[in-house]
Amino acid sequence: MKAPIAVALDTSDVAVATRWATAVAPYVSTVKVGLELFSAEGPAAVEKVRAAGDVELFLDLKLHDIPATVAGAARALAPLRPRLLTVHAAGGPAMVAAAADAMPDTLIAGVTILTSLSAEDLDRLGIGGPPDEAVTRLARLAVDAGARARVCAPREVALVRAAVGPGVVRVTPGVRPAGADANDQARVATPEQALADGADLLVVGRPITAAHDPAEAARTIAAGLRPG
């Protein structure tokens, strides 16, 4: 059984992304196409990555606009058949609902607070209080509006699960193996800890894609998640 990991294909080069997808496909359930690759190559990148291996697609575009625009974008993306599509919960309940209505066969994942933001960053943005309060509030908003998945930092998974219940897919970026560089992630956890706290899908990027052997890195992390 493949590990519940989404490998972030963070590159603008579709040939590189396809090579990574081919390398990790035997070990992980999902690959994630984000803004960098989609902006460079468009929908064609999705089809090439999907053809590289038997993996599900996580389309991480973090849509954030007025409801009509987001609905139109979601309808345009629907033929790509992603399992997940991210939208910013801060866009409001009408926007989240518009995306969910436009893509009923896709799990709309509400992004709460980006894992690159610290408590100090949130304070400067006018979002007072600890990050977990904002995460919980936005998670409830997104789920109530029709999101069937939500994105939050590993250390906030258990808190958000308590707030919205177990029936929503929990996606956790900011996952780093023990000893790995946190890079631009401010709130991180190990894969094992994130799963123990209740995550359903772990987003891992550079610890795999920047490794000398991405296939071996993916295999090692996946093996560490198996019981026993």
N, C-alpha and C positions, 0 to 999 in steps of 0.2 A: 504494500500500500504506500502511495506517495505521501510525503510529508506535507502538512498544511502550510506551505510556504509560497508566497508570491515573490518571485525574483524581479526586482526593479530593473528594467532594461533602460537605464538612464544614459542614453547616448543619442546623438543626432545621426549616426551612421547605421543605416538599416542592415548592412552586411555584418557589422559587429553585433548588433542586437540579435540577428538571426543565428549567428554563431553561438552566442550565449544561450539562446533558447534551446538550441540543439543539444548543448552540453548539459544543461540542467534538467531537461525534460524527463529523463528516467527517474529523477529523485524528488521532484517537487510537483505540486498540483497545478500551479498557476504561474503565469508571467504577467508582469505589469507594464503596460505601455503608458508613458506619461507625456507631459506637454512637450518635452524636448524632442522626442522621436516623432510624435504626432505632428508637431509644427513643421518639422523638417521634411517628412515623407507623406503625411496624410494617411487616409484609410489604407493605402497600399501597404504601408508598414505593418498594419494589423494582420492582413492576409498573409504576408510573408513570414511573420513571426509565428502565426498559428500553424502554418504549413511545416514549420521546423520540428514540431514534436507534438505529442498528444498531451496538451496542457490547456487549461482554461484561461480565458482572457480577462484581465482586470484593466479596464480603461480608466486611467486616473487623470481626468481633465479638470476636475474641480470647477464645474460650471457655477457661475455666479453672475446673475443678471436679472432683469425683470422676468416675471413668470412666462410671458409670451415668447420671449427670446430663448429662454432655457427649454421650453417645450419644443420649439422649432429645432433647436440644436439636438435635443434628444431624439426627435423623430428622424433627423438626418443620420444619426449614429446607430439607430436600431438595426439596420441591415448588417452591421458588423457583429451582431449577436454577442456582445460582451456578457460575461456572467455578472460583473459588477461595473458600475459607473459612479464616480464620485461627484457630489455637488457640495457646495459650502452651505452648512446649516444656517450660517449667518445671513444667507439670502432671504430667509423667512419662510414661514410655513406654506404660503401660496406658491413660492418658487419650487420648494421641495415636492409639493403635491403635483405641480405641473410636470416635473421630470418623471415622477412615478407613474402618472397617468399616460404619458407619452411612450414609456418603455415598460409595459407590464411584465414582460418576460425577463427583465434584467433586475438585479438587486441594486436599487439606488442606495448608495452609501453616503450618509451625511458626515461631512468633515466637520469636526468640532473646533479644536484649537490645534494649529500646526505644531508638530513636535519640535520645530526649530525655535519656537517662542518660549521664552522664560517668563517667570512671574514679573520681572522688571520690564520686559517687552510689553506684556499685557497692560501693565500700569501706565506705560507711556501711550498706549493706544486708547486709554480711557476705560479699560475693562478691569474694574477693581476687584479686589479679593484674590484668593488663591486660584491657580489655574483649574483645580478640580471642580470648583463651583461653576465656572463658565462652561467647562466640558459637560457637566451633568445637565445644566440648563439647556445647552444646545442639543445634546443627545435626545432629551425628552421632546424638544421641539421637532426635531427631524423625524423621530419615530412616530409621533402623533400625526405628522403630516403625510406619512406613507412610506418613509424610508424603511427598508427591510434589512439594512446593514448600517453600521456606524463605524467611524474611524476615530480612534483616540490613542493616546500614548500608552505604552505598556503598563506604566505604573497606575493608570487610571481605569484599567479594564474592569477590575472588580467593583470599583465604585459605580461605574456606568452600568454594569450588569445589574447591580442592585436597584438602580434608578429606573431602568427600562425593561427589565425582565430578561429571561433566557432565550426568548424566541427570536432574537435579532442577531444576525451574523456580526461578530466582533472582529474588526480588522485593525491590526496594530502595527504601525510603522515604528521606526526608532528602535528596531530590534538589532542587537549587537551581541555576538558571542563574547564570552568572558575574555577580557584582555584586548578586545578590538577597539580601534579609535572611534570615538563618538562622532567625528567629523562635524557636520553642522546640526546635529540633533542635540537638543537641550535636555530631553527627558527620555531616557533609554532604559532597556532591561535586556537580560539574556533571553534567548528563545525558550529555554526551559522555564524560566520564571514567568514569562508572558503567558505560556500555555497553562501553567499552574494557576495563574490568576483568572483564567477564563477566556483567553483569546481563542478565536476560531481560525484565523488566517494571519500569519506573520509576514510582514513585508521586510525583505532583506535585500539590500542592494550591494554596496561596495565590498562588504566582507566576502561576497561570492564573485561578483563581476570583476573586482580589482585583484583577485587572487591570481597567482601564477597559473593555477589549474582550476578554473571555475567549476568544472565537473566534480573534481575531488572535493572542493570546498562545499559544494552543495550536498554531496554524498555524506560528508562528515557531519554537517549541521543536521541533516535529515536523520542520520543514524543516532545522533544524540537525543532525538525526540522520541525514539521508540521506547515503549515500556520495557523495563527490565534490562 
